[in-house]
Amino acid sequence: MSRSPNVGRALKKSITGIAAQLNGRETPAQLRRYADQARAQHDWARDAFFRRKICEMEPERLGAWVQYGHALKESGFHARAAEAYKRALALKPGDPEITLQLGHLAKVRGDFAEAQRCFEAARAAGHSDPDHIDFELKLLRKIDNSRIFWGEGGEGDKVPLRVFLSAPAKPVNETDRASASQGLGRSDYSYAFAMRGFIEALEEMEIDYTVIDRPENVADIRARSGAETNIHLGFYPPERIRVLKGAYNVNCFAWEFDRLRLPEEVQTHHAFADQTTMLDIADELWVPSQHGAEAVRAGVTKPVHRVPAPILSHLSRHARSGRPSPRDIARAARDASGPTWQPLSILPRIQDTMDSAARSRAAPLPSILSTAVDGDPVVFLSIFNVHDYRKQIEPLVEGFLRFAETDDRAILLMKMTTPWRGHPNRNLMEEQIADAGRMLRPMVSERVWMTDDVLSRAELNRLYDISAFYLCTSHAEGQNLPLIEAMGRGVVPVSVGHTAMEDYLSENDAVIIPSTPRPFGIRLTRRYGMFGAETHHVEADEVTAALRRAVSMADADYARRSAAAFEEVRRQFGLHAFAERFNALVDQLQAGSSQ
């Protein structure tokens, strides 16, 4: 007995209504009406059922087989869809539209070589929309990771340049919350965001690239890429660095401390544990801040350049003319009303009870902003990975609570990133505030609201738009993308100004929170395995003083700092910094030098 799928039986199970009333005497015209109704409703199974009957009645009608192929493809019956398209192509050999549809189907099935062949054949046959085909071919070059390269390598004329990119995590799709939730908060996810910025820069420069997975599995890219020059931009922390053999390997990574981990601080025999050894595997290193580049340069032998991750999208069209107005806040908050926020509720020993109470008070932004403060709100925003000890959140919260006692309009929104969602207060307490050897004070306030929900890019932009100030008290930062994104939408930072922030923050475009260099505490020492190293510490009183300075500044002063912050992002994180180093590297490699 054949066990091949019976498409008719499978589809008929889903047919209801009009299909159940068929009497076998319907004309092709009637069946086409039924099929068109099903297609309009995106009921592809019902559409395919009727199209099949039309094809049985009119086997020489070209359009019937094409439409049957469309319906089968949308229903998920890809092999049968290919058969229908090929029947149509047999009726009109070489038809560019049918050939194009076979290319789309091959792409859906993951057969990128066949997709390329069909797209090129459709273009050669004179398809009426060659721009669409060129777009599809360009897209294939970016997604064809199974072959790692585009075209035939090693024979004939070589292309001048191919660029490959890889990272520990796949690029995060920020278009919707469900897609973004697959990557946010997981190990080294920030490297995927940095890679996204470089991808946007390559697209702006119209340089073809391919994002690849596991570059270490490629024996020698020169035998496969067909390019005179191959460059691999890898985005990895030192211990996870991966190289692409046969390419010039640039490792792009962020470093925030004053030095790399010393060999004598490595407490394992693992081959990848020593940072300097691993970093020297690459041909060149790109670090996003001057502070980081100087620290790395002192520990490795390879060239080190400051090349920050470009930020080319999601910026405002122009700088702000002042603080967000109540109308601006209300309108933007409506567009970010999906996530819910919980009030700050930390009280050790009864934290479970506090968590339950906070969840019962969870509310969307419009409700919070209309009830949590007296008068027009002044919104402060902070975005951070709750498991990252560098963020130094305790003085941020304590300083804000003291400040809020004397300002009835201020409200702090904390957007936390974590793969373990649903318990923001507990995560905040355990990961950022709890410390062995001392008791914790209660922290309960409806002037501080937090969420660990995933936000789409549109919702995140609205969050920036309602905020007057971005608050940051980190021990150290390698680049600080959320802060830079906030500046790119006109938000004025209230922030420390050390490490990476030295490059772009000053009293000209921010309110600087003073900090003091002190040795690592136990938590940082344990996390990073560095002994005797120093980082920057902030006191809650300094945070309070900076917040008071921020809210008391004149409107003209706010507008000036907002404009300066906006221009600083465009100047330092636009296309120029990346293009300058990338073009210099290409010229150097094509001239035959690797130093």
C-alpha positions in Angstrom: 0.0 0.0 0.0 1.4 3.4 -1.0 2.1 5.7 1.9 2.8 8.8 -0.2 0.7 11.8 1.0 -2.7 12.0 -0.6 -3.0 15.7 -1.2 -6.7 15.5 -2.1 -7.6 13.7 1.1 -5.5 16.0 3.2 -7.0 19.1 1.7 -10.5 17.8 1.7 -10.4 17.4 5.5 -10.2 21.1 5.8 -13.0 22.0 3.4 -16.2 23.3 4.9 -19.2 25.2 3.8 -19.5 25.6 0.1 -17.1 22.7 -0.8 -19.2 20.2 1.2 -22.2 21.1 -1.0 -20.5 20.3 -4.3 -22.7 18.1 -6.5 -20.2 17.3 -9.2 -22.0 19.3 -11.9 -20.1 22.6 -11.3 -18.6 24.3 -14.3 -15.0 25.5 -14.3 -16.2 29.1 -14.1 -18.2 28.3 -10.9 -15.2 26.5 -9.4 -12.9 29.5 -10.3 -15.3 31.8 -8.4 -15.1 29.5 -5.3 -11.3 29.3 -5.6 -11.0 33.1 -5.9 -13.2 33.6 -2.8 -10.9 31.2 -0.9 -7.8 33.0 -2.1 -9.2 36.3 -1.0 -9.7 34.9 2.5 -6.2 33.3 2.4 -7.8 29.9 2.8 -5.1 28.2 0.8 -6.3 24.6 1.4 -9.8 25.4 0.1 -8.2 27.3 -2.8 -6.0 24.3 -3.8 -9.0 21.9 -3.6 -10.9 23.9 -6.2 -7.9 24.6 -8.4 -7.2 20.9 -8.6 -10.7 20.2 -9.9 -10.3 23.0 -12.4 -7.0 21.4 -13.6 -8.7 18.1 -14.0 -11.5 19.6 -16.1 -9.2 21.9 -18.1 -5.8 20.3 -18.2 -4.5 22.5 -21.1 -5.3 25.8 -19.3 -2.0 27.4 -18.4 -3.4 29.8 -15.7 -5.1 26.9 -13.9 -1.9 25.1 -13.3 -0.1 28.3 -12.2 -2.8 29.2 -9.7 -2.9 25.6 -8.5 0.9 25.8 -7.9 0.4 29.1 -5.9 -2.2 27.5 -3.7 -0.2 24.4 -3.0 2.9 26.4 -2.2 1.0 28.5 0.4 -0.6 25.4 1.8 2.8 23.8 2.4 2.7 21.1 -0.3 5.9 22.2 -1.9 6.7 19.1 -3.9 3.3 19.1 -5.4 3.5 22.8 -6.1 6.7 22.2 -8.1 4.9 19.6 -10.1 2.1 22.1 -10.9 4.5 24.8 -12.0 6.4 22.4 -14.2 3.1 21.3 -15.8 2.4 25.0 -16.6 6.0 25.4 -17.9 5.5 22.4 -20.2 2.5 24.3 -21.7 4.6 27.4 -22.2 8.3 26.5 -22.2 10.7 29.3 -21.0 7.9 31.5 -19.6 9.7 34.0 -17.4 6.9 34.4 -14.8 6.5 30.7 -14.3 10.3 30.3 -14.0 10.3 33.1 -11.4 7.7 31.3 -9.4 9.8 28.1 -9.5 12.7 30.2 -8.1 10.5 31.5 -5.3 9.5 28.0 -4.5 13.1 26.7 -4.5 14.0 29.5 -2.1 11.2 28.5 0.3 12.4 24.9 0.1 16.0 25.9 0.9 17.4 25.0 -2.5 19.3 28.2 -3.1 21.3 26.9 -6.0 18.1 26.1 -7.9 16.6 29.4 -6.8 19.6 31.2 -8.3 19.3 29.3 -11.5 15.6 30.0 -11.9 15.9 33.7 -11.1 18.8 34.2 -13.6 16.8 32.2 -16.2 13.7 34.4 -15.7 15.8 37.5 -16.1 17.5 36.2 -19.2 14.0 35.3 -20.6 13.0 38.9 -20.4 10.9 39.1 -17.2 9.0 42.4 -17.0 10.4 43.2 -13.5 14.2 42.7 -13.6 14.6 45.0 -10.5 12.6 42.5 -8.5 14.8 39.6 -9.7 18.0 41.6 -8.9 16.6 42.2 -5.4 16.0 38.4 -5.0 19.5 37.6 -6.2 21.0 40.1 -3.8 18.9 38.6 -1.0 20.1 35.1 -1.8 23.7 36.3 -1.4 22.9 37.2 2.2 20.9 34.1 3.2 22.7 31.3 1.3 24.7 30.0 4.3 24.6 26.4 3.2 27.1 27.1 0.4 29.0 29.9 2.2 29.7 31.6 -1.1 27.9 32.9 -4.2 28.9 31.6 -7.6 31.7 29.2 -8.5 35.1 29.6 -6.9 38.5 28.8 -8.2 37.7 29.0 -11.9 37.4 31.9 -14.4 37.3 35.5 -13.4 37.4 36.3 -9.7 35.4 39.0 -8.1 37.5 41.7 -6.3 36.0 41.3 -2.8 33.8 39.2 -0.6 32.8 40.0 3.0 31.6 37.4 5.5 30.2 38.1 9.0 29.6 35.8 11.9 28.7 36.1 15.6 27.9 33.7 18.5 24.2 34.6 18.2 22.0 35.2 15.1 20.9 38.7 14.4 17.9 39.7 16.5 14.8 40.4 14.5 13.3 43.5 16.2 10.3 43.9 14.0 8.0 42.1 16.4 8.1 41.0 20.0 7.8 37.3 19.4 10.8 37.3 17.0 13.0 39.5 19.3 12.3 37.2 22.3 14.3 34.4 20.6 17.6 36.1 21.2 17.4 38.9 23.8 19.1 38.3 27.1 21.0 35.2 26.0 24.7 34.7 26.1 26.6 37.3 24.0 23.4 38.5 22.3 24.9 42.1 22.3 27.4 41.0 19.6 24.5 40.3 17.3 23.3 43.9 17.7 26.8 45.1 17.0 27.0 43.0 13.8 23.6 44.4 12.7 25.2 47.9 12.7 28.0 46.7 10.5 25.6 45.0 8.1 23.7 48.3 7.7 26.9 50.0 6.9 27.8 47.4 4.3 24.4 47.8 2.7 24.8 51.6 2.7 28.1 51.2 0.9 26.5 48.7 -1.5 29.0 46.0 -0.6 27.7 42.4 -0.9 28.1 40.3 2.2 27.1 36.9 3.6 26.3 36.1 7.2 27.7 32.7 8.0 27.2 30.2 10.9 30.2 28.4 12.3 33.0 29.8 10.2 35.5 27.4 11.8 33.9 24.6 9.9 35.1 26.0 6.5 38.3 24.3 5.3 39.5 27.2 3.2 37.2 30.0 1.9 39.6 30.9 -0.9 38.7 27.6 -2.7 35.1 28.4 -2.5 34.4 32.1 -2.6 35.8 33.0 -6.0 37.2 36.3 -4.7 40.6 37.9 -4.9 40.2 39.3 -1.3 38.1 37.7 1.4 37.5 39.5 4.7 35.8 38.0 7.7 34.3 40.3 10.3 33.8 38.2 13.4 31.9 39.4 16.5 33.1 37.4 19.5 34.4 37.9 23.0 38.0 36.8 23.3 37.2 33.3 24.8 34.8 32.5 21.9 36.7 33.9 19.0 36.2 32.1 15.6 38.2 32.6 12.4 37.4 31.9 8.8 40.4 30.1 7.2 41.7 31.7 4.0 40.2 35.1 4.9 41.6 38.2 6.6 40.1 37.9 10.0 39.0 41.0 11.9 37.5 40.3 15.3 35.2 43.1 16.5 34.6 43.0 20.3 33.9 45.4 23.2 36.2 45.8 26.1 35.5 48.0 29.1 38.2 47.6 31.7 41.7 49.1 31.9 43.5 45.9 30.9 42.9 42.4 29.6 43.0 39.4 32.0 46.6 38.5 32.8 47.9 35.0 32.0 48.5 34.3 35.7 44.8 35.2 36.4 43.6 32.3 34.2 42.3 29.7 36.6 41.7 26.8 34.1 43.7 24.8 31.7 41.1 25.3 29.0 42.8 26.1 25.7 40.6 29.1 25.0 40.8 30.7 28.4 43.7 33.1 27.9 42.4 36.3 26.3 45.7 37.5 24.8 46.4 34.2 23.1 42.9 34.0 21.7 42.9 37.6 20.4 46.2 37.1 18.7 44.6 34.5 16.5 42.8 37.2 14.5 44.7 39.3 11.9 43.3 42.6 13.3 41.1 43.8 16.1 38.4 46.4 16.1 37.3 47.8 19.4 34.4 50.3 19.7 35.9 52.8 22.2 39.3 54.6 22.5 39.5 53.4 26.1 39.0 49.8 25.1 41.4 50.0 22.2 44.2 51.3 24.4 43.6 48.6 27.0 43.7 45.8 24.3 46.6 47.4 22.5 48.8 47.0 25.6 48.2 43.2 25.7 48.3 41.9 22.1 50.6 41.9 19.2 48.0 42.4 16.4 46.9 45.8 15.0 44.1 47.4 17.1 41.8 50.1 15.8 38.8 52.0 17.3 35.9 51.1 15.0 32.5 51.5 16.8 29.4 49.7 15.7 27.6 52.1 13.3 24.2 53.3 14.2 22.5 54.4 11.0 18.8 53.6 11.6 16.1 54.3 14.2 17.5 57.9 14.7 15.2 60.9 14.9 15.0 63.1 11.8 16.2 66.1 13.8 17.2 67.1 17.4 14.6 68.1 19.9 13.6 71.6 20.6 12.9 70.9 24.2 11.6 68.3 26.7 8.8 66.0 25.5 5.5 67.7 26.0 2.6 66.1 27.7 0.9 65.6 24.3 4.1 64.0 22.9 4.3 61.7 25.9 0.7 60.6 25.7 0.9 59.9 22.0 4.1 57.9 22.2 2.9 56.0 25.2 -0.2 54.8 23.4 2.1 53.3 20.7 4.0 51.4 23.4 1.0 50.2 25.4 1.6 46.5 24.7 4.2 45.7 27.5 3.1 45.8 31.1 5.2 47.4 33.9 5.5 46.5 37.6 6.3 48.9 40.5 9.5 48.5 42.4 8.8 46.1 45.2 11.9 44.7 47.0 11.7 43.4 50.5 13.9 40.5 51.4 12.5 37.4 53.3 9.0 38.1 51.9 10.0 38.6 48.3 7.5 36.1 47.0 4.7 38.1 48.5 6.1 41.3 47.2 6.4 39.8 43.7 2.7 38.7 43.8 1.7 42.2 44.9 3.7 43.8 42.1 2.2 41.6 39.5 -1.2 42.5 40.6 -0.3 46.2 40.1 1.1 45.6 36.6 -0.1 48.2 34.1 0.6 49.5 30.6 2.5 52.8 30.2 -0.5 55.1 29.5 -2.1 54.1 32.8 1.1 54.5 34.7 2.0 57.9 33.3 -1.5 59.3 34.0 -1.6 58.2 37.7 1.9 57.7 39.1 2.9 61.3 39.3 1.4 64.7 40.1 1.3 67.0 37.1 3.1 66.5 33.8 5.6 63.6 34.1 9.3 63.9 33.6 10.4 60.5 32.5 13.8 58.9 33.2 14.8 55.7 31.4 17.4 53.1 31.9 17.9 49.9 29.8 20.1 47.1 31.0 20.8 43.4 31.1 19.8 42.5 34.7 22.4 39.8 34.9 25.3 42.1 33.9 27.1 43.1 37.1 28.8 46.1 35.3 25.5 48.0 35.3 25.8 49.0 39.0 22.0 49.5 39.4 21.8 49.8 43.2 23.1 53.4 43.5 20.9 54.3 40.4 17.7 53.2 42.2 18.7 54.5 45.6 19.7 57.9 44.1 16.5 58.2 42.2 14.3 57.3 45.2 16.0 60.1 47.2 15.5 62.5 44.4 11.8 61.5 43.9 11.1 62.5 47.5 11.5 66.1 46.5 10.2 66.0 42.9 6.6 64.9 42.4 6.8 64.7 38.6 9.7 62.3 38.2 9.2 58.7 37.2 11.9 56.1 36.4 11.3 53.4 33.8 13.7 50.4 33.9 13.6 48.2 30.8 15.4 45.0 31.8 16.7 42.3 29.5 16.7 38.7 30.7 15.9 35.2 29.2 14.0 34.4 32.5 11.0 36.7 32.3 8.2 37.2 34.7 10.0 38.1 37.9 11.6 41.6 37.4 11.8 42.5 41.1 13.3 39.2 42.2 15.8 39.3 39.3 16.7 42.9 40.2 17.2 42.1 43.9 19.3 38.9 43.3 21.4 40.0 40.4 22.0 43.7 41.1 21.3 44.6 44.7 21.8 41.6 47.0 25.4 41.3 48.4 26.8 38.9 50.9 27.7 40.3 54.2 25.1 43.1 54.5 21.4 43.4 55.0 19.2 44.9 52.3 17.0 47.8 52.9 13.4 47.7 51.5 12.9 49.4 48.1 9.2 49.9 47.4 8.0 52.7 45.2 5.4 53.5 42.6 7.7 56.1 41.1 9.9 53.3 39.7 8.4 50.9 37.2 10.1 48.0 35.5 9.4 45.5 32.8 11.2 42.4 31.5 8.8 42.1 28.5 10.4 42.0 25.1 9.8 45.2 23.1 9.7 45.5 19.4 11.9 48.2 17.8 8.9 50.5 17.3 7.9 50.2 21.0 11.5 50.8 22.0 11.7 53.9 19.9 8.5 55.2 21.5 10.1 54.5 24.9 13.0 56.8 24.0 10.5 59.4 22.7 8.6 59.8 26.0 11.9 60.1 28.0 13.5 63.4 28.9 16.6 61.8 30.3 18.5 58.5 30.0 20.0 57.3 33.3 23.3 55.2 33.4 25.6 54.4 36.4 27.6 51.6 34.9 30.9 50.5 36.4 32.3 50.4 32.8 31.0 50.1 29.2 32.5 48.9 26.0 30.2 51.0 23.8 26.7 51.3 25.5 24.4 51.0 22.5 21.1 51.8 24.4 22.5 55.1 25.6 23.8 56.0 22.1 20.4 55.1 20.6 18.7 57.3 23.2 21.0 60.2 22.3 20.2 59.6 18.6 16.5 60.2 19.4 17.3 63.4 21.3 17.3 62.1 24.9 19.7 63.9 27.2 21.9 61.5 29.2 22.3 61.7 33.0 25.3 59.4 33.1 28.8 58.5 34.2 31.3 59.7 31.7 34.2 57.2 31.9 35.4 54.2 29.8 33.5 54.1 26.4 31.4 57.1 27.4 34.5 59.3 27.4 34.4 59.3 23.6 31.0 61.0 23.3 29.7 62.3 26.7 30.6 65.7 28.3 28.7 68.5 30.0 28.1 69.8 26.5 25.6 67.0 25.7 24.9 65.3 29.1 24.7 65.7 32.8 27.7 63.8 34.1 27.5 61.7 37.3 30.9 61.7 39.1 32.5 58.4 39.8 35.6 57.1 41.6 38.0 54.4 40.5 38.2 51.6 43.1 39.2 48.0 43.1 36.8 45.3 41.9 34.4 44.0 44.5 34.0 40.3 45.2 31.2 39.9 42.6 33.1 41.5 39.8 36.3 39.7 40.7 34.5 36.4 40.6 32.7 37.1 37.4 35.6 38.4 35.4 38.5 36.5 37.1 40.6 39.7 37.4 42.4 40.4 40.7 43.6 43.9 41.7 41.9 45.5 38.8 40.0 48.8 39.2 36.7 50.0 37.9 34.4 53.1 38.5 32.1 53.3 41.4 29.1 55.7 41.9 27.5 56.8 45.1 23.7 57.3 45.4 24.2 60.9 46.6 26.0 61.7 43.4 23.1 60.3 41.4 20.6 62.4 43.3 22.6 65.5 42.8 22.9 64.9 39.1 19.2 64.3 38.8 18.4 67.6 40.5 20.8 69.3 38.1 19.0 67.7 35.2 15.5 68.7 36.1 16.5 72.3 37.0 18.2 73.1 33.7 16.5 75.8 31.6 14.6 74.8 28.5 17.3 76.4 26.3 20.0 74.4 28.0 18.1 71.2 27.5 17.5 71.9 23.8 21.3 72.7 23.4 22.4 69.5 25.1 19.8 67.4 23.2 21.0 68.9 19.9 24.7 68.2 20.8 23.9 64.6 21.8 22.0 64.1 18.5 24.9 65.5 16.5 27.5 63.5 18.4 25.8 60.3 17.5 25.7 61.2 13.8 29.3 62.3 13.8 30.9 59.4 15.7 28.6 56.5 14.9 27.6 57.3 11.3 29.0 55.6 8.3 32.3 57.6 8.1 34.2 55.9 10.9 33.5 52.4 9.6 33.9 53.3 5.9 37.3 54.9 6.5 38.8 51.9 8.2 37.1 49.3 6.0 38.3 51.1 2.8 41.8 51.4 4.2 41.9 47.7 5.0 40.6 46.7 1.5 43.3 49.0 -0.1 45.9 47.5 2.1 45.0 43.9 1.3 44.6 44.5 -2.4 48.1 46.1 -2.4 49.5 42.9 -0.9 50.1 44.0 2.7 48.6 42.5 5.8 50.0 44.8 8.4 
